[in-house]
Amino acid sequence: MELIISEPIKWESRKDLPKLPGVYIIARGDPQNTVYIGRTWGGGGLRNRIRTFHRSATTGLKGHAGGVTHHRLFGLGSEPDWVSFHTPANIKDAVRLYTYIAYVERYLIWRHVDASGALPVCNSE
């Protein structure tokens, strides 16, 4: 399966993310140092979900479990360095969209586990 993943975007530019559903990959330091892989199909899309991750990651407040884990592992005020994403093209039907996004998230997590032998450090499953 070939997926088109965006080039890594600096964390400071996360407000430029699309308000579309999709899958996102968060990294620290090197853009290839993945710490979290997640998905969203909620209102506000990727931009809103990354905003929620940022809030939880920098404050420890609930809202995004991966962000809370990031806070616990890396400390108060610590934020990631990079975010990449994939948005589905031309999938309008809700059932297909949700299924596709869930599949892509699991596929990317599987690739990470297969390569490293472990989940990304901020993923719990």
N, CA, C and O atoms as a Tinker XYZ file with bonds, in Angstrom:
   500  protein
     1  N      0.844000   -1.179000    0.000000    73     2
     2  CA     0.000000    0.000000    0.000000    64     1     3
     3  C      0.887000    1.238000    0.000000    63     2     4     5
     4  O      1.769000    1.376000    0.848000    81     3
     5  N      0.656000    2.121000   -0.935000    73     3     6
     6  CA     1.425000    3.357000   -1.000000    64     5     7
     7  C      0.573000    4.506000   -0.484000    63     6     8     9
     8  O     -0.514000    4.771000   -0.997000    81     7
     9  N      1.080000    5.176000    0.530000    73     7    10
    10  CA     0.390000    6.327000    1.106000    64     9    11
    11  C      1.187000    7.583000    0.817000    63    10    12    13
    12  O      2.418000    7.566000    0.817000    81    11
    13  N      0.489000    8.654000    0.577000    73    11    14
    14  CA     1.163000    9.936000    0.425000    64    13    15
    15  C      1.098000   10.642000    1.775000    63    14    16    17
    16  O      0.039000   11.088000    2.218000    81    15
    17  N      2.259000   10.729000    2.412000    73    15    18
    18  CA     2.388000   11.408000    3.703000    64    17    19
    19  C      3.032000   12.763000    3.424000    63    18    20    21
    20  O      3.983000   12.854000    2.648000    81    19
    21  N      2.521000   13.797000    4.047000    73    19    22
    22  CA     3.091000   15.131000    3.843000    64    21    23
    23  C      4.549000   15.166000    4.284000    63    22    24    25
    24  O      4.997000   14.317000    5.054000    81    23
    25  N      5.267000   16.138000    3.796000    73    23    26
    26  CA     6.596000   16.416000    4.332000    64    25    27
    27  C      6.415000   16.841000    5.789000    63    26    28    29
    28  O      5.373000   17.398000    6.133000    81    27
    29  N      7.391000   16.596000    6.646000    73    27    30
    30  CA     7.273000   17.049000    8.036000    64    29    31
    31  C      7.115000   18.568000    8.106000    63    30    32    33
    32  O      7.806000   19.317000    7.415000    81    31
    33  N      6.196000   18.995000    8.951000    73    31    34
    34  CA     5.919000   20.414000    9.165000    64    33    35
    35  C      6.417000   20.772000   10.556000    63    34    36    37
    36  O      6.166000   20.041000   11.514000    81    35
    37  N      7.114000   21.880000   10.671000    73    35    38
    38  CA     7.581000   22.342000   11.983000    64    37    39
    39  C      6.376000   22.520000   12.906000    63    38    40    41
    40  O      5.324000   23.002000   12.486000    81    39
    41  N      6.544000   22.129000   14.158000    73    39    42
    42  CA     5.464000   22.202000   15.135000    64    41    43
    43  C      4.902000   23.616000   15.230000    63    42    44    45
    44  O      3.698000   23.794000   15.414000    81    43
    45  N      5.766000   24.623000   15.106000    73    43    46
    46  CA     5.314000   26.020000   15.190000    64    45    47
    47  C      4.327000   26.366000   14.074000    63    46    48    49
    48  O      3.565000   27.324000   14.204000    81    47
    49  N      4.331000   25.609000   12.991000    73    47    50
    50  CA     3.440000   25.868000   11.850000    64    49    51
    51  C      2.197000   24.994000   11.868000    63    50    52    53
    52  O      1.490000   24.909000   10.864000    81    51
    53  N      1.920000   24.347000   12.985000    73    51    54
    54  CA     0.792000   23.408000   13.059000    64    53    55
    55  C     -0.552000   24.077000   12.778000    63    54    56    57
    56  O     -1.504000   23.401000   12.389000    81    55
    57  N     -0.645000   25.388000   12.969000    73    55    58
    58  CA    -1.906000   26.087000   12.695000    64    57    59
    59  C     -2.219000   26.126000   11.206000    63    58    60    61
    60  O     -3.329000   26.487000   10.813000    81    59
    61  N     -1.254000   25.759000   10.379000    73    59    62
    62  CA    -1.467000   25.699000    8.932000    64    61    63
    63  C     -2.010000   24.346000    8.478000    63    62    64    65
    64  O     -2.283000   24.157000    7.292000    81    63
    65  N     -2.169000   23.409000    9.404000    73    63    66
    66  CA    -2.701000   22.091000    9.042000    64    65    67
    67  C     -4.126000   22.231000    8.518000    63    66    68    69
    68  O     -4.841000   23.156000    8.904000    81    67
    69  N     -4.541000   21.322000    7.642000    73    67    70
    70  CA    -5.900000   21.400000    7.109000    64    69    71
    71  C     -6.946000   21.012000    8.151000    63    70    72    73
    72  O     -6.673000   20.270000    9.094000    81    71
    73  N     -8.134000   21.533000    7.950000    73    71    74
    74  CA    -9.271000   21.175000    8.803000    64    73    75
    75  C     -9.994000   19.989000    8.165000    63    74    76    77
    76  O    -11.204000   20.024000    7.941000    81    75
    77  N     -9.228000   18.947000    7.881000    73    75    78
    78  CA    -9.736000   17.749000    7.213000    64    77    79
    79  C     -9.486000   16.527000    8.077000    63    78    80    81
    80  O     -8.580000   16.534000    8.911000    81    79
    81  N    -10.278000   15.473000    7.889000    73    79    82
    82  CA    -9.994000   14.222000    8.587000    64    81    83
    83  C     -8.717000   13.602000    8.049000    63    82    84    85
    84  O     -8.325000   13.850000    6.908000    81    83
    85  N     -8.073000   12.795000    8.878000    73    83    86
    86  CA    -6.865000   12.126000    8.418000    64    85    87
    87  C     -6.087000   11.475000    9.534000    63    86    88    89
    88  O     -6.584000   11.295000   10.646000    81    87
    89  N     -4.855000   11.126000    9.213000    73    87    90
    90  CA    -3.934000   10.467000   10.137000    64    89    91
    91  C     -2.730000   11.381000   10.289000    63    90    92    93
    92  O     -2.299000   12.012000    9.324000    81    91
    93  N     -2.186000   11.454000   11.501000    73    91    94
    94  CA    -1.041000   12.327000   11.747000    64    93    95
    95  C      0.065000   11.577000   12.471000    63    94    96    97
    96  O     -0.178000   10.626000   13.214000    81    95
    97  N      1.288000   12.036000   12.228000    73    95    98
    98  CA     2.493000   11.431000   12.795000    64    97    99
    99  C      3.265000   12.547000   13.485000    63    98   100   101
   100  O      3.636000   13.535000   12.852000    81    99
   101  N      3.505000   12.389000   14.776000    73    99   102
   102  CA     4.204000   13.404000   15.562000    64   101   103
   103  C      5.606000   12.900000   15.874000    63   102   104   105
   104  O      5.794000   11.740000   16.241000    81   103
   105  N      6.597000   13.793000   15.724000    73   103   106
   106  CA     7.998000   13.411000   15.942000    64   105   107
   107  C      8.707000   14.444000   16.814000    63   106   108   109
   108  O      8.320000   15.611000   16.878000    81   107
   109  N      9.758000   13.973000   17.483000    73   107   110
   110  CA    10.630000   14.834000   18.295000    64   109   111
   111  C     12.048000   14.732000   17.749000    63   110   112   113
   112  O     12.491000   13.663000   17.330000    81   111
   113  N     12.758000   15.868000   17.761000    73   111   114
   114  CA    14.129000   15.872000   17.262000    64   113   115
   115  C     14.135000   15.652000   15.765000    63   114   116   117
   116  O     13.696000   16.516000   15.006000    81   115
   117  N     14.621000   14.519000   15.338000    73   115   118
   118  CA    14.640000   14.145000   13.929000    64   117   119
   119  C     13.210000   13.869000   13.458000    63   118   120   121
   120  O     12.448000   13.218000   14.174000    81   119
   121  N     12.828000   14.351000   12.264000    73   119   122
   122  CA    11.468000   14.098000   11.772000    64   121   123
   123  C     11.108000   12.615000   11.676000    63   122   124   125
   124  O      9.927000   12.269000   11.640000    81   123
   125  N     12.106000   11.741000   11.634000    73   123   126
   126  CA    11.848000   10.297000   11.566000    64   125   127
   127  C     11.674000    9.668000   12.949000    63   126   128   129
   128  O     11.360000    8.482000   13.050000    81   127
   129  N     11.873000   10.441000   14.007000    73   127   130
   130  CA    11.748000    9.931000   15.378000    64   129   131
   131  C     10.288000   10.036000   15.836000    63   130   132   133
   132  O      9.926000   10.919000   16.613000    81   131
   133  N      9.477000    9.131000   15.346000    73   131   134
   134  CA     8.038000    9.148000   15.623000    64   133   135
   135  C      7.764000    8.841000   17.087000    63   134   136   137
   136  O      8.254000    7.850000   17.629000    81   135
   137  N      6.966000    9.712000   17.726000    73   135   138
   138  CA     6.562000    9.462000   19.111000    64   137   139
   139  C      5.068000    9.165000   19.226000    63   138   140   141
   140  O      4.621000    8.619000   20.235000    81   139
   141  N      4.288000    9.523000   18.192000    73   139   142
   142  CA     2.849000    9.265000   18.260000    64   141   143
   143  C      2.270000    9.205000   16.854000    63   142   144   145
   144  O      2.650000    9.979000   15.976000    81   143
   145  N      1.345000    8.271000   16.657000    73   143   146
   146  CA     0.574000    8.174000   15.421000    64   145   147
   147  C     -0.887000    8.171000   15.826000    63   146   148   149
   148  O     -1.303000    7.369000   16.661000    81   147
   149  N     -1.668000    9.069000   15.235000    73   147   150
   150  CA    -3.077000    9.172000   15.599000    64   149   151
   151  C     -3.958000    9.457000   14.400000    63   150   152   153
   152  O     -3.479000    9.623000   13.278000    81   151
   153  N     -5.257000    9.510000   14.658000    73   151   154
   154  CA    -6.235000    9.748000   13.595000    64   153   155
   155  C     -7.291000   10.720000   14.089000    63   154   156   157
   156  O     -7.471000   10.904000   15.292000    81   155
   157  N     -7.979000   11.333000   13.155000    73   155   158
   158  CA    -9.113000   12.182000   13.493000    64   157   159
   159  C    -10.097000   12.225000   12.339000    63   158   160   161
   160  O     -9.716000   12.207000   11.169000    81   159
   161  N    -11.348000   12.282000   12.691000    73   159   162
   162  CA   -12.388000   12.574000   11.717000    64   161   163
   163  C    -13.397000   13.529000   12.334000    63   162   164   165
   164  O    -14.482000   13.736000   11.792000    81   163
   165  N    -13.034000   14.104000   13.462000    73   163   166
   166  CA   -13.916000   15.030000   14.163000    64   165   167
   167  C    -13.920000   16.418000   13.552000    63   166   168   169
   168  O    -13.159000   16.721000   12.634000    81   167
   169  N    -14.798000   17.252000   14.088000    73   167   170
   170  CA   -14.883000   18.640000   13.647000    64   169   171
   171  C    -13.553000   19.355000   13.814000    63   170   172   173
   172  O    -12.868000   19.181000   14.822000    81   171
   173  N    -13.194000   20.146000   12.839000    73   171   174
   174  CA   -11.920000   20.854000   12.886000    64   173   175
   175  C    -10.761000   20.046000   12.349000    63   174   176   177
   176  O     -9.671000   20.581000   12.148000    81   175
   177  N    -10.984000   18.754000   12.113000    73   175   178
   178  CA   -10.000000   17.901000   11.469000    64   177   179
   179  C     -8.646000   17.858000   12.143000    63   178   180   181
   180  O     -8.537000   17.927000   13.368000    81   179
   181  N     -7.619000   17.744000   11.321000    73   179   182
   182  CA    -6.245000   17.610000   11.811000    64   181   183
   183  C     -5.829000   18.810000   12.653000    63   182   184   185
   184  O     -5.205000   18.650000   13.702000    81   183
   185  N     -6.172000   20.007000   12.199000    73   183   186
   186  CA    -5.757000   21.207000   12.929000    64   185   187
   187  C     -6.269000   21.182000   14.369000    63   186   188   189
   188  O     -5.516000   21.462000   15.301000    81   187
   189  N     -7.537000   20.851000   14.551000    73   187   190
   190  CA    -8.115000   20.830000   15.894000    64   189   191
   191  C     -7.526000   19.707000   16.745000    63   190   192   193
   192  O     -7.248000   19.903000   17.929000    81   191
   193  N     -7.335000   18.535000   16.146000    73   191   194
   194  CA    -6.808000   17.406000   16.933000    64   193   195
   195  C     -5.373000   17.663000   17.378000    63   194   196   197
   196  O     -4.996000   17.289000   18.489000    81   195
   197  N     -4.572000   18.292000   16.531000    73   195   198
   198  CA    -3.201000   18.633000   16.904000    64   197   199
   199  C     -3.210000   19.726000   17.972000    63   198   200   201
   200  O     -2.356000   19.728000   18.859000    81   199
   201  N     -4.159000   20.650000   17.897000    73   199   202
   202  CA    -4.289000   21.671000   18.946000    64   201   203
   203  C     -4.576000   21.001000   20.288000    63   202   204   205
   204  O     -4.006000   21.387000   21.308000    81   203
   205  N     -5.455000   20.001000   20.294000    73   203   206
   206  CA    -5.776000   19.276000   21.519000    64   205   207
   207  C     -4.558000   18.503000   22.027000    63   206   208   209
   208  O     -4.294000   18.484000   23.229000    81   207
   209  N     -3.817000   17.866000   21.117000    73   207   210
   210  CA    -2.587000   17.166000   21.510000    64   209   211
   211  C     -1.625000   18.159000   22.165000    63   210   212   213
   212  O     -1.064000   17.876000   23.224000    81   211
   213  N     -1.439000   19.310000   21.541000    73   211   214
   214  CA    -0.504000   20.321000   22.058000    64   213   215
   215  C     -0.893000   20.754000   23.477000    63   214   216   217
   216  O     -0.041000   20.841000   24.361000    81   215
   217  N     -2.168000   21.018000   23.681000    73   215   218
   218  CA    -2.640000   21.441000   25.005000    64   217   219
   219  C     -2.318000   20.375000   26.046000    63   218   220   221
   220  O     -1.788000   20.692000   27.110000    81   219
   221  N     -2.632000   19.124000   25.752000    73   219   222
   222  CA    -2.365000   18.042000   26.703000    64   221   223
   223  C     -0.868000   17.811000   26.886000    63   222   224   225
   224  O     -0.412000   17.543000   27.997000    81   223
   225  N     -0.101000   17.915000   25.797000    73   223   226
   226  CA     1.347000   17.670000   25.870000    64   225   227
   227  C      2.064000   18.731000   26.700000    63   226   228   229
   228  O      3.016000   18.419000   27.415000    81   227
   229  N      1.618000   19.973000   26.611000    73   227   230
   230  CA     2.334000   21.052000   27.292000    64   229   231
   231  C      1.824000   21.319000   28.702000    63   230   232   233
   232  O      2.526000   21.925000   29.511000    81   231
   233  N      0.598000   20.867000   29.004000    73   231   234
   234  CA     0.025000   21.147000   30.330000    64   233   235
   235  C     -0.254000   19.897000   31.152000    63   234   236   237
   236  O     -0.326000   19.966000   32.379000    81   235
   237  N     -0.412000   18.762000   30.490000    73   235   238
   238  CA    -0.789000   17.535000   31.177000    64   237   239
   239  C     -2.285000   17.395000   31.373000    63   238   240   241
   240  O     -2.746000   16.404000   31.940000    81   239
   241  N     -3.062000   18.389000   30.904000    73   239   242
   242  CA    -4.513000   18.334000   31.056000    64   241   243
   243  C     -5.111000   17.298000   30.113000    63   242   244   245
   244  O     -4.601000   17.071000   29.016000    81   243
   245  N     -6.199000   16.672000   30.555000    73   243   246
   246  CA    -6.887000   15.674000   29.739000    64   245   247
   247  C     -7.422000   16.315000   28.464000    63   246   248   249
   248  O     -7.590000   17.532000   28.382000    81   247
   249  N     -7.681000   15.478000   27.486000    73   247   250
   250  CA    -8.208000   15.916000   26.206000    64   249   251
   251  C     -7.654000   15.060000   25.081000    63   250   252   253
   252  O     -8.345000   14.754000   24.109000    81   251
   253  N     -6.386000   14.680000   25.234000    73   251   254
   254  CA    -5.737000   13.810000   24.253000    64   253   255
   255  C     -4.804000   12.877000   25.011000    63   254   256   257
   256  O     -3.809000   13.319000   25.587000    81   255
   257  N     -5.122000   11.592000   25.013000    73   255   258
   258  CA    -4.332000   10.620000   25.789000    64   257   259
   259  C     -2.868000   10.602000   25.363000    63   258   260   261
   260  O     -1.983000   10.525000   26.214000    81   259
   261  N     -2.599000   10.673000   24.061000    73   259   262
   262  CA    -1.216000   10.704000   23.594000    64   261   263
   263  C     -0.492000   11.952000   24.056000    63   262   264   265
   264  O      0.699000   11.905000   24.364000    81   263
   265  N     -1.208000   13.074000   24.107000    73   263   266
   266  CA    -0.619000   14.314000   24.604000    64   265   267
   267  C     -0.301000   14.236000   26.084000    63   266   268   269
   268  O      0.746000   14.713000   26.522000    81   267
   269  N     -1.196000   13.639000   26.858000    73   267   270
   270  CA    -0.946000   13.462000   28.295000    64   269   271
   271  C      0.277000   12.565000   28.497000    63   270   272   273
   272  O      1.113000   12.841000   29.358000    81   271
   273  N      0.383000   11.503000   27.713000    73   271   274
   274  CA     1.556000   10.629000   27.801000    64   273   275
   275  C      2.819000   11.395000   27.427000    63   274   276   277
   276  O      3.850000   11.240000   28.080000    81   275
   277  N      2.752000   12.214000   26.393000    73   275   278
   278  CA     3.896000   13.045000   25.991000    64   277   279
   279  C      4.324000   13.931000   27.160000    63   278   280   281
   280  O      5.515000   14.049000   27.450000    81   279
   281  N      3.363000   14.545000   27.823000    73   279   282
   282  CA     3.662000   15.403000   28.979000    64   281   283
   283  C      4.351000   14.602000   30.087000    63   282   284   285
   284  O      5.332000   15.055000   30.678000    81   283
   285  N      3.831000   13.424000   30.354000    73   283   286
   286  CA     4.405000   12.574000   31.406000    64   285   287
   287  C      5.841000   12.166000   31.062000    63   286   288   289
   288  O      6.702000   12.130000   31.941000    81   287
   289  N      6.096000   11.863000   29.799000    73   287   290
   290  CA     7.427000   11.400000   29.391000    64   289   291
   291  C      8.441000   12.530000   29.215000    63   290   292   293
   292  O      9.619000   12.363000   29.534000    81   291
   293  N      7.988000   13.679000   28.709000    73   291   294
   294  CA     8.932000   14.727000   28.319000    64   293   295
   295  C      8.856000   16.000000   29.155000    63   294   296   297
   296  O      9.734000   16.855000   29.045000    81   295
   297  N      7.822000   16.143000   29.991000    73   295   298
   298  CA     7.799000   17.242000   30.939000    64   297   299
   299  C      6.951000   18.443000   30.568000    63   298   300   301
   300  O      6.483000   18.591000   29.439000    81   299
   301  N      6.776000   19.290000   31.564000    73   299   302
   302  CA     5.966000   20.502000   31.473000    64   301   303
   303  C      6.498000   21.423000   30.383000    63   302   304   305
   304  O      7.693000   21.711000   30.328000    81   303
   305  N      5.606000   21.878000   29.524000    73   303   306
   306  CA     5.973000   22.822000   28.482000    64   305   307
   307  C      6.689000   22.217000   27.292000    63   306   308   309
   308  O      6.921000   22.903000   26.296000    81   307
   309  N      7.041000   20.949000   27.376000    73   307   310
   310  CA     7.750000   20.297000   26.273000    64   309   311
   311  C      6.786000   20.041000   25.122000    63   310   312   313
   312  O      5.673000   19.556000   25.323000    81   311
   313  N      7.227000   20.370000   23.928000    73   311   314
   314  CA     6.376000   20.122000   22.773000    64   313   315
   315  C      7.155000   19.382000   21.695000    63   314   316   317
   316  O      8.384000   19.432000   21.655000    81   315
   317  N      6.423000   18.693000   20.820000    73   315   318
   318  CA     7.090000   17.990000   19.723000    64   317   319
   319  C      7.747000   18.982000   18.761000    63   318   320   321
   320  O      7.593000   20.195000   18.903000    81   319
   321  N      8.467000   18.457000   17.797000    73   319   322
   322  CA     9.139000   19.295000   16.805000    64   321   323
   323  C      8.500000   19.235000   15.423000    63   322   324   325
   324  O      8.602000   20.186000   14.648000    81   323
   325  N      7.840000   18.117000   15.113000    73   323   326
   326  CA     7.357000   17.888000   13.752000    64   325   327
   327  C      5.986000   17.220000   13.747000    63   326   328   329
   328  O      5.628000   16.497000   14.677000    81   327
   329  N      5.233000   17.474000   12.688000    73   327   330
   330  CA     4.000000   16.734000   12.425000    64   329   331
   331  C      3.900000   16.505000   10.916000    63   330   332   333
   332  O      4.145000   17.409000   10.117000    81   331
   333  N      3.542000   15.292000   10.550000    73   331   334
   334  CA     3.258000   14.923000    9.159000    64   333   335
   335  C      1.833000   14.387000    9.145000    63   334   336   337
   336  O      1.291000   14.030000   10.191000    81   335
   337  N      1.231000   14.329000    7.972000    73   335   338
   338  CA    -0.155000   13.859000    7.930000    64   337   339
   339  C     -0.493000   13.229000    6.587000    63   338   340   341
   340  O      0.215000   13.387000    5.592000    81   339
   341  N     -1.601000   12.514000    6.606000    73   339   342
   342  CA    -2.184000   11.929000    5.400000    64   341   343
   343  C     -3.676000   12.216000    5.452000    63   342   344   345
   344  O     -4.331000   11.941000    6.458000    81   343
   345  N     -4.211000   12.766000    4.371000    73   343   346
   346  CA    -5.658000   12.960000    4.268000    64   345   347
   347  C     -6.170000   12.118000    3.106000    63   346   348   349
   348  O     -5.542000   12.062000    2.049000    81   347
   349  N     -7.309000   11.464000    3.301000    73   347   350
   350  CA    -7.853000   10.639000    2.220000    64   349   351
   351  C     -8.387000   11.517000    1.093000    63   350   352   353
   352  O     -8.983000   12.567000    1.331000    81   351
   353  N     -8.162000   11.070000   -0.125000    73   351   354
   354  CA    -8.661000   11.794000   -1.291000    64   353   355
   355  C     -9.930000   11.127000   -1.805000    63   354   356   357
   356  O     -9.986000    9.908000   -1.971000    81   355
   357  N    -10.924000   11.928000   -2.047000    73   355   358
   358  CA   -12.144000   11.474000   -2.722000    64   357   359
   359  C    -12.914000   10.382000   -1.999000    63   358   360   361
   360  O    -13.559000    9.559000   -2.649000    81   359
   361  N    -12.865000   10.353000   -0.679000    73   359   362
   362  CA   -13.712000    9.422000    0.076000    64   361   363
   363  C    -14.723000   10.274000    0.832000    63   362   364   365
   364  O    -14.377000   10.944000    1.806000    81   363
   365  N    -15.958000   10.244000    0.385000    73   363   366
   366  CA   -17.004000   11.091000    0.977000    64   365   367
   367  C    -17.943000   10.313000    1.891000    63   366   368   369
   368  O    -18.461000   10.862000    2.864000    81   367
   369  N    -18.165000    9.040000    1.585000    73   367   370
   370  CA   -19.059000    8.204000    2.373000    64   369   371
   371  C    -18.484000    8.009000    3.773000    63   370   372   373
   372  O    -17.335000    7.590000    3.912000    81   371
   373  N    -19.267000    8.308000    4.813000    73   371   374
   374  CA   -18.777000    8.282000    6.195000    64   373   375
   375  C    -18.236000    6.913000    6.605000    63   374   376   377
   376  O    -17.181000    6.835000    7.233000    81   375
   377  N    -18.930000    5.851000    6.267000    73   375   378
   378  CA   -18.480000    4.512000    6.670000    64   377   379
   379  C    -17.127000    4.197000    6.036000    63   378   380   381
   380  O    -16.221000    3.712000    6.714000    81   379
   381  N    -16.992000    4.468000    4.758000    73   379   382
   382  CA   -15.704000    4.229000    4.086000    64   381   383
   383  C    -14.609000    5.130000    4.654000    63   382   384   385
   384  O    -13.481000    4.682000    4.863000    81   383
   385  N    -14.936000    6.389000    4.902000    73   383   386
   386  CA   -13.957000    7.339000    5.431000    64   385   387
   387  C    -13.429000    6.880000    6.784000    63   386   388   389
   388  O    -12.216000    6.808000    6.978000    81   387
   389  N    -14.314000    6.570000    7.715000    73   387   390
   390  CA   -13.893000    6.148000    9.058000    64   389   391
   391  C    -13.074000    4.861000    9.003000    63   390   392   393
   392  O    -12.057000    4.725000    9.682000    81   391
   393  N    -13.537000    3.923000    8.183000    73   391   394
   394  CA   -12.828000    2.650000    8.064000    64   393   395
   395  C    -11.446000    2.852000    7.455000    63   394   396   397
   396  O    -10.468000    2.261000    7.913000    81   395
   397  N    -11.370000    3.682000    6.430000    73   395   398
   398  CA   -10.085000    3.953000    5.780000    64   397   399
   399  C     -9.111000    4.621000    6.753000    63   398   400   401
   400  O     -7.957000    4.203000    6.856000    81   399
   401  N     -9.558000    5.640000    7.456000    73   399   402
   402  CA    -8.678000    6.355000    8.390000    64   401   403
   403  C     -8.198000    5.420000    9.497000    63   402   404   405
   404  O     -7.018000    5.433000    9.849000    81   403
   405  N     -9.093000    4.614000   10.045000    73   403   406
   406  CA    -8.692000    3.660000   11.089000    64   405   407
   407  C     -7.670000    2.667000   10.535000    63   406   408   409
   408  O     -6.704000    2.322000   11.215000    81   407
   409  N     -7.883000    2.210000    9.305000    73   407   410
   410  CA    -6.952000    1.272000    8.674000    64   409   411
   411  C     -5.572000    1.904000    8.488000    63   410   412   413
   412  O     -4.558000    1.285000    8.809000    81   411
   413  N     -5.530000    3.121000    7.977000    73   411   414
   414  CA    -4.246000    3.788000    7.734000    64   413   415
   415  C     -3.504000    4.004000    9.050000    63   414   416   417
   416  O     -2.293000    3.791000    9.118000    81   415
   417  N     -4.214000    4.424000   10.090000    73   415   418
   418  CA    -3.561000    4.606000   11.392000    64   417   419
   419  C     -2.935000    3.292000   11.860000    63   418   420   421
   420  O     -1.767000    3.269000   12.249000    81   419
   421  N     -3.690000    2.212000   11.826000    73   419   422
   422  CA    -3.179000    0.906000   12.264000    64   421   423
   423  C     -2.023000    0.443000   11.371000    63   422   424   425
   424  O     -1.053000   -0.137000   11.859000    81   423
   425  N     -2.128000    0.699000   10.077000    73   423   426
   426  CA    -1.067000    0.316000    9.144000    64   425   427
   427  C      0.235000    1.047000    9.480000    63   426   428   429
   428  O      1.301000    0.431000    9.509000    81   427
   429  N      0.155000    2.351000    9.731000    73   427   430
   430  CA     1.360000    3.120000   10.066000    64   429   431
   431  C      1.937000    2.681000   11.408000    63   430   432   433
   432  O      3.155000    2.612000   11.568000    81   431
   433  N      1.073000    2.387000   12.364000    73   431   434
   434  CA     1.567000    1.877000   13.647000    64   433   435
   435  C      2.234000    0.518000   13.427000    63   434   436   437
   436  O      3.295000    0.250000   13.992000    81   435
   437  N      1.622000   -0.337000   12.612000    73   435   438
   438  CA     2.229000   -1.635000   12.321000    64   437   439
   439  C      3.611000   -1.465000   11.697000    63   438   440   441
   440  O      4.557000   -2.147000   12.093000    81   439
   441  N      3.736000   -0.568000   10.730000    73   439   442
   442  CA     5.053000   -0.342000   10.100000    64   441   443
   443  C      6.083000    0.091000   11.136000    63   442   444   445
   444  O      7.232000   -0.348000   11.090000    81   443
   445  N      5.679000    0.947000   12.066000    73   443   446
   446  CA     6.593000    1.406000   13.122000    64   445   447
   447  C      7.006000    0.236000   14.011000    63   446   448   449
   448  O      8.189000    0.056000   14.301000    81   447
   449  N      6.030000   -0.552000   14.440000    73   447   450
   450  CA     6.319000   -1.706000   15.304000    64   449   451
   451  C      7.197000   -2.718000   14.573000    63   450   452   453
   452  O      8.135000   -3.263000   15.155000    81   451
   453  N      6.899000   -2.965000   13.313000    73   451   454
   454  CA     7.683000   -3.924000   12.538000    64   453   455
   455  C      9.141000   -3.471000   12.407000    63   454   456   457
   456  O     10.055000   -4.294000   12.449000    81   455
   457  N      9.353000   -2.170000   12.250000    73   455   458
   458  CA    10.713000   -1.641000   12.083000    64   457   459
   459  C     11.471000   -1.518000   13.401000    63   458   460   461
   460  O     12.683000   -1.731000   13.448000    81   459
   461  N     10.749000   -1.169000   14.482000    73   459   462
   462  CA    11.438000   -0.853000   15.744000    64   461   463
   463  C     11.224000   -1.878000   16.851000    63   462   464   465
   464  O     11.978000   -1.915000   17.822000    81   463
   465  N     10.201000   -2.703000   16.704000    73   463   466
   466  CA     9.894000   -3.673000   17.748000    64   465   467
   467  C      9.065000   -3.112000   18.883000    63   466   468   469
   468  O      8.837000   -3.799000   19.879000    81   467
   469  N      8.603000   -1.861000   18.749000    73   467   470
   470  CA     7.821000   -1.233000   19.822000    64   469   471
   471  C      6.850000   -0.216000   19.234000    63   470   472   473
   472  O      7.035000    0.283000   18.124000    81   471
   473  N      5.810000    0.075000   20.012000    73   471   474
   474  CA     4.896000    1.155000   19.649000    64   473   475
   475  C      5.626000    2.490000   19.736000    63   474   476   477
   476  O      6.632000    2.593000   20.438000    81   475
   477  N      5.139000    3.517000   19.034000    73   475   478
   478  CA     5.653000    4.855000   19.315000    64   477   479
   479  C      5.457000    5.140000   20.811000    63   478   480   481
   480  O      4.453000    4.720000   21.388000    81   479
   481  N      6.391000    5.839000   21.438000    73   479   482
   482  CA     6.404000    5.945000   22.902000    64   481   483
   483  C      5.151000    6.577000   23.500000    63   482   484   485
   484  O      4.842000    6.325000   24.664000    81   483
   485  N      4.426000    7.383000   22.744000    73   483   486
   486  CA     3.214000    8.006000   23.280000    64   485   487
   487  C      1.938000    7.278000   22.881000    63   486   488   489
   488  O      0.850000    7.689000   23.286000    81   487
   489  N      2.040000    6.210000   22.101000    73   487   490
   490  CA     0.883000    5.375000   21.786000    64   489   491
   491  C      0.765000    4.283000   22.839000    63   490   492   493
   492  O      1.772000    3.735000   23.287000    81   491
   493  N     -0.460000    3.969000   23.232000    73   491   494
   494  CA    -0.666000    2.908000   24.221000    64   493   495
   495  C     -1.195000    1.625000   23.581000    63   494   496   497
   496  O     -1.225000    0.576000   24.225000    81   495
   497  N     -1.610000    1.706000   22.326000    73   495   498
   498  CA    -2.115000    0.509000   21.635000    64   497   499
   499  C     -1.880000    0.615000   20.153000    63   498   500
   500  O     -2.237000   -0.295000   19.405000    81   499
